[in-house]
Amino acid sequence: MSVATSSGGVASGSPESRRIVLLRHAKADWPEVSDHERPLADRGRKDAPVAGRRLAGTGITFDLALCSTAARTRETWKLAVGELPHRPRTVYEERLYEASLGELIALLNEVSDEVRDIVLIGHNPGMHALADALSGEVEGDLLARMNRSGFPTSAFAVLGFTGSWKAVEHGVGTLVDFWTPHS
């Protein structure tokens, strides 16, 4: 399913301010199933709603959620989104599973300019690599904290940028928040 649903884009004027939230799935279990079908562990089922409440506390109203098709990301999003005051349109995107940095940027480049704020629910190393790559500017010590922690399960990063989704590339954003459940 394509995430580009533009019917003309943003009206002319000043460039649109946008936010990208990168949410890593909660802690997964290791049963005898394929990696794609791994469910959340007990800790993951506890951490995901906490991440959702923290996301709600950011005040961001997401227009779109792109969620990996893996069981652990779908379960994380189901538990987190229930804590948000507004449920965004959700697209389960198989390209998020095992996506490289380049594939993640290409996916963001497909997003319609009608979308202002987006949340990606995915996996490491992709979520960490994308947050690091897009962070041209950083508020305070957020990048150092993110790199020190290694982007653990249930963590999320918030990046802001101005312009079209087609212009998302290395260094375009400002890292404005980074949160982990066990810091």
C-alpha positions in Angstrom: 0.0 0.0 0.0 1.4 3.3 -1.0 1.6 6.0 1.7 1.6 8.8 -1.0 -2.0 10.0 -1.2 -1.5 13.6 -2.2 -4.1 15.4 -4.1 -2.1 18.4 -4.8 0.1 19.0 -1.7 0.3 22.0 0.6 -1.0 25.4 -0.4 1.7 27.9 -1.3 3.1 30.1 1.4 5.6 29.4 4.1 7.1 25.9 4.3 5.2 23.5 6.5 6.6 22.6 9.9 6.5 18.8 10.4 7.4 16.2 13.0 8.6 12.6 12.7 8.4 10.3 15.7 10.5 7.1 15.6 9.2 4.5 18.0 11.0 1.3 18.5 8.9 -1.7 19.3 8.6 -2.8 22.9 10.6 -5.7 24.4 9.9 -8.9 22.5 9.9 -12.5 23.6 11.9 -15.3 21.9 9.5 -18.2 21.4 10.0 -20.9 18.7 8.5 -18.8 15.9 9.9 -16.8 13.0 11.5 -13.5 13.8 8.6 -11.7 12.1 6.0 -13.4 14.3 7.8 -12.8 17.7 5.2 -11.4 20.3 5.9 -9.0 23.0 7.4 -10.2 26.3 5.6 -9.3 29.6 7.9 -6.3 30.0 7.0 -5.1 26.5 3.3 -5.3 27.3 4.0 -3.1 30.3 6.3 -0.6 28.6 4.2 0.0 25.4 1.3 1.7 27.1 3.8 3.8 29.1 5.4 4.9 25.8 1.9 5.7 24.5 1.2 7.9 27.5 4.6 9.7 27.1 3.8 10.2 23.4 0.4 11.7 24.4 2.3 14.0 26.7 4.2 15.5 23.8 1.0 17.0 22.5 1.7 15.8 19.0 -1.5 14.9 17.0 -0.3 12.3 14.5 -1.9 12.4 11.0 -0.4 9.1 10.1 1.2 6.0 11.7 3.4 3.7 9.6 3.8 0.4 11.5 6.0 -2.6 10.6 4.0 -5.7 9.9 6.0 -7.7 12.5 3.9 -9.0 15.4 5.9 -7.2 18.0 5.5 -3.8 16.3 1.7 -4.3 15.7 1.3 -5.3 19.3 3.4 -2.3 20.5 1.3 0.1 18.5 -2.0 -1.4 19.6 -1.0 -0.9 23.3 0.5 2.6 22.7 -2.2 4.1 20.5 -4.8 3.3 23.1 -3.2 6.0 25.3 -3.4 8.7 22.7 -6.2 11.2 22.7 -6.5 10.9 18.9 -6.1 7.7 16.9 -4.2 8.4 13.6 -4.8 6.6 10.4 -2.5 3.6 10.6 -0.8 1.8 7.6 0.9 -1.5 8.3 3.9 -1.3 6.0 5.9 -4.4 5.3 8.8 -2.4 4.0 9.5 -1.2 7.6 10.5 -4.7 8.7 14.3 -5.0 8.3 14.5 -1.7 6.5 17.8 -0.1 5.8 18.5 3.6 6.4 18.0 4.3 2.7 14.8 2.4 2.6 13.4 4.3 5.6 14.3 7.7 4.0 12.7 6.6 0.7 9.5 5.6 2.6 9.3 9.0 4.2 9.9 10.6 0.8 6.6 8.9 -0.4 4.5 10.5 2.4 1.9 13.0 1.1 2.5 16.6 2.0 -1.0 16.6 3.4 0.5 14.8 6.4 2.0 17.1 9.0 3.1 14.7 11.8 3.9 11.0 11.5 4.9 8.2 13.8 7.0 5.2 12.5 6.8 2.1 14.6 9.8 -0.1 13.7 12.9 -1.9 14.6 16.6 -1.3 15.3 19.1 -0.7 13.9 16.8 1.3 11.5 15.1 3.6 14.1 18.4 4.6 15.7 20.1 5.0 12.3 17.3 7.2 11.0 17.2 9.4 14.1 20.9 9.8 13.9 21.0 10.5 10.2 18.2 13.1 10.2 19.5 15.0 13.2 21.3 17.9 11.6 20.6 19.9 14.8 20.1 18.8 18.3 18.5 20.3 21.4 20.8 19.9 24.4 22.5 16.6 24.9 19.7 14.5 23.3 21.9 13.0 20.6 24.6 12.0 23.1 21.9 10.4 25.3 20.4 8.6 22.4 23.8 7.3 21.2 24.8 6.3 24.7 21.5 4.3 25.3 21.6 2.6 21.9 17.8 3.3 21.3 16.4 0.6 23.5 13.0 -1.1 23.1 10.0 1.3 23.6 12.2 4.3 23.2 11.2 7.1 20.8 12.9 10.1 19.2 11.1 13.2 18.0 12.5 15.2 15.1 11.2 18.4 13.6 11.9 19.7 10.1 10.4 22.2 7.6 9.5 21.5 4.1 8.2 18.6 1.9 8.4 15.0 2.8 10.2 14.6 -0.6 13.0 16.7 0.9 13.7 14.4 3.8 17.4 13.5 3.7 20.4 13.3 6.0 20.7 16.3 8.4 17.3 17.9 7.5 15.9 17.7 11.0 16.3 18.8 14.6 16.2 16.2 17.3 13.9 17.8 19.9 13.1 14.8 22.2 14.4 11.4 23.1 12.7 9.2 25.7 13.4 5.7 27.0 11.1 3.8 29.5 14.0 2.7 31.8 16.2 5.8 32.0 
